[in-house]
Amino acid sequence: MKVKVKLFFKLADLSTDIVEVELEDGATIMSVIEKLSILYGSELERQIYDAETGSCIVEFIVNQRHEMPSKQLRDGDEIAILPFVVGG
């Protein structure tokens, strides 16, 4: 199956704004992150995971709905990866 991944802010500097990713059926958002990590290496991982805790520091939006990394994807889904916004 194929999904489209939209990268924002510093993540977009790693590639084009939209990346098409080929995945196995039953893949999850984490499968997308693993695939992108192979393509873009440790720089992508630094943008997605906190170096000290290993927790995600981005939000995942699938078809305009906030989702958890364990969300199972379907062919044609659009995933946006957005860094958390902090401030007031």
C-alpha positions in Angstrom: 0.0 0.0 0.0 1.1 3.6 -0.4 0.6 6.5 1.9 1.5 10.2 1.6 3.5 11.8 4.4 3.5 15.6 4.8 6.5 16.9 6.7 6.5 20.3 8.4 9.0 22.8 9.7 12.5 21.3 10.2 11.4 17.9 9.0 10.5 19.4 5.6 14.2 20.5 5.3 15.1 16.8 5.0 13.1 16.1 1.9 10.3 17.5 -0.2 7.2 18.6 1.7 5.3 15.4 0.7 6.8 11.9 0.6 5.1 8.9 -0.8 5.9 5.8 1.2 5.3 2.1 0.2 4.3 -0.1 3.1 3.1 -3.6 3.8 -0.6 -4.0 4.5 -1.4 -3.6 8.2 1.4 -1.0 8.7 1.2 1.6 11.4 2.4 5.2 11.8 5.5 3.7 13.5 6.1 1.7 10.3 6.2 5.0 8.5 8.7 6.4 11.0 10.9 3.3 10.6 10.8 3.6 6.8 11.6 7.4 6.9 14.4 6.8 9.3 16.0 4.4 6.8 15.7 7.0 4.1 16.7 10.1 6.1 18.8 8.7 8.9 19.5 10.0 12.4 18.6 13.6 11.6 14.9 12.6 11.2 15.0 10.6 14.4 16.4 13.7 16.3 13.4 15.7 15.0 10.9 13.0 16.1 12.2 11.7 19.4 13.4 13.4 22.5 17.1 12.5 23.0 16.8 12.1 26.7 13.5 10.3 27.1 13.0 8.6 23.7 9.4 9.9 23.6 7.8 11.3 20.5 8.0 15.1 20.2 5.7 15.3 17.2 2.0 14.9 16.6 0.6 12.6 13.9 -2.4 13.6 11.9 -4.0 11.0 9.7 -6.6 12.2 7.3 -7.0 15.3 9.4 -7.5 13.4 12.7 -5.0 13.3 15.5 -3.8 9.7 15.9 -1.4 7.6 18.1 1.7 6.0 16.6 0.1 2.6 16.8 -2.7 3.7 14.4 -3.1 1.1 11.6 -3.0 2.7 8.1 -4.8 2.1 4.9 -3.9 2.6 1.3 -4.1 6.2 0.3 -4.0 7.7 3.8 -2.3 11.1 4.3 -0.2 11.5 7.3 1.1 14.9 8.6 4.0 14.9 11.1 3.9 18.1 13.1 6.2 19.2 15.9 4.5 20.1 19.1 3.9 23.8 19.5 5.0 25.3 22.8 4.3 28.8 24.0 1.7 31.0 25.3 
